[in-house]
Amino acid sequence: MDRDYEKEYRDYHGTDAQIKRRAARNKARRIMEKNGKTHKGDPREVDHKNKNPLDNSASNIRMRDKHANRRDQ
């Protein structure tokens, strides 16, 4: 059975709430690049300590290894 990517986008990825969360995660990455904590091509990911991507306060974001970051979920 093939995945229906168009349906996935329409039903989840394209919702207003998900678009805002994705934009906030991208903004967190730009904040970390601006502060010199990471750079393009760095394999690490930005982690939101309280798991809320809309909270980009300095005390809530940190850089973590991709494996460690995804293991917490």
C-alpha positions in Angstrom: 0.0 0.0 0.0 1.4 3.3 -1.0 1.4 6.4 1.2 -0.9 9.2 0.2 1.4 12.2 0.8 -1.2 14.7 -0.5 -3.8 13.4 2.1 -1.1 13.6 4.9 -0.4 17.2 4.0 -4.0 18.1 3.8 -5.0 16.4 7.0 -2.0 17.1 9.2 1.0 18.9 7.8 -1.1 21.7 6.2 -3.2 22.5 9.3 -2.7 26.0 10.8 -1.5 24.6 14.1 1.1 22.3 12.5 2.4 25.1 10.2 2.9 27.3 13.3 4.8 24.6 15.1 7.0 23.9 12.1 7.8 27.6 11.7 8.7 27.9 15.4 11.1 24.9 15.1 12.8 26.5 12.1 13.0 29.7 14.0 14.7 28.0 16.9 17.3 26.6 14.6 17.9 30.1 13.2 18.3 31.5 16.7 20.9 28.9 17.6 22.8 29.7 14.4 22.7 33.4 15.1 24.1 32.8 18.7 26.9 30.6 17.3 25.7 27.4 19.0 25.5 25.6 15.6 26.1 26.0 11.9 24.6 24.8 8.6 25.5 21.1 8.1 25.8 20.4 11.8 24.1 17.0 12.4 22.8 18.0 15.8 19.2 19.1 16.3 17.5 21.8 18.4 15.7 20.4 21.4 12.9 22.1 23.2 13.3 21.0 26.8 9.6 21.3 27.6 8.6 19.7 24.3 6.7 22.9 23.2 8.1 24.1 19.9 6.3 27.4 20.3 8.5 28.3 23.4 11.8 29.5 21.9 13.1 31.1 25.1 16.9 30.8 25.6 16.4 28.6 28.7 14.2 26.1 26.8 16.3 25.4 23.7 19.5 23.5 23.4 21.5 21.5 20.8 21.4 17.7 21.0 22.6 14.7 19.1 19.9 13.6 16.6 19.7 10.1 18.1 19.3 11.4 21.7 16.7 14.0 20.7 14.5 11.5 18.9 14.9 8.8 21.5 13.0 11.0 24.1 9.8 10.9 22.3 
